Amino acid sequence: MTRNYVLIVLIGIPLVLGIIAISNFVIDPGNVYLNKIFNREVVDVYTSAMTNSEFGMIQEGWNERDVKLSLAKRNNEGACIMLGSSQIMAVSILQGEGLSTECEKLINLGVSGAVLEDLAIFSETIIEMKKSKSASRVYIAVSPWLFNFNKDRRYVPYEEIYHRFLERTELGIDKNPDQESEYFLSWLSNLISSDYFRQVIKIIERDGFNHHYLRVKKIFAALNAPDDYVVGYQMQAFDLEQGANTPVTLSDGSHVYTQEFINGSHELGGGTYKLSPKKWADDRAIELFEAIIIVLQQQGFEVVLLFTPYHHDVWEKPPGELARNIMTYYMETAGELASKLNIRVLGSYNPIETDCARHEFYDFMHPKPICINRIFMAGK
């Protein structure tokens, strides 16, 4: 009996882990396995279709950073460029008056959880693609964790671009040679992650197994006909304010959340995402942030710093004390840099200062377009 039990365990555990790994790899909720590997082959076709689309493209199934880097490599002459985290992903010239008073064309390169390294990566990319000396404007959204290193590891697959930017500076910043191996180990361990597998189960329950079986068949068929595959991601007409049943990326790179997210109930308190009471900022990171601005200016870009507000509850209730202190420090520090480098600052972390109402937020840190538009109107 004991021997049989041992055999069952020896066979059963690897079998279960194998099923989890295959499911995580194929369904891939975070677009870091099958979706990422395949989509890198056709992402340029996807972004080309996006920039020419009337109603945008379905975002689900595409890695944000791959898409936005592909978008950054397109001809962006004369366009305003938006850099930053998810707080500015909804910034658009297609969703109400606001930014359109400053820009005729927009390329929104915001990505979820963007950190200082992402800022350097996207700056390097738009610099390398700049073909003329004509002035373009770059808005840098200052998230209250931006003055630190390694606050998110999603930038690591693009570390080579980060290193190219560092070579433009004389700061001597460590290139973190161990970061890529650490990322790979994390990538590997996530294949058998129970948390990732739970996301897989939810997606299968929502869409059905057959949907994903057909999706995988289309993926391999699309290697020979990427245009036909990408057509399936084009959106039909929908209400931008209400969203659709899937996240959408519009032709200017801006993001439209799902109906479920827009109408859902979300956290409005604390606001401590990526914030640490131990270390608010790193002096070397601030130096790199300043260097990014200077390099962009030297390349002919006008740089504008942008602050998007956090919800009133973060500013008014006790759990938000840490966030308030850090945000106050960041606004003061960025303000000093702006004065030193003679650049504009728009907006504020404080919703009262941006005249944003309580209902004009999706959650504690993501203002709706109506709130963000007011920042640009006030800047005129």
ABEGO torsion letter per residue (X at the ends): XAAAAAAAAAAAAAAAAAAAAAAAAAAGAAGABAAAAAAAAAAAAAAAAAAABAAEBBABGBBAAAAAAAAAABBABGBBBBBEBAAAAABBAABEBGAAAABABBBBABBBGBBAAAAAAAAAAAAAABABABBBBBBBBBBAAAABBGABAAAAAAAAAAAAAAAABAAGBBAGAAAAAAAAAAAAAAAABAAAAAAAAAAAAAAEAAAAAAAAAAAAAAAABAAAAAAAABBBBBBAAAEBABBBBBAAGBBBBBAAAAABBBBABGGABGBBAABABBAAAAAAAAAAAAAAAAAGBBBBBBBBBBBAAAAABAAAAAAAAAAAAAAAAAAAAAAAAGBBBBEBABAAAAGBBAAABABAABBBAAAAAAAAAAAX
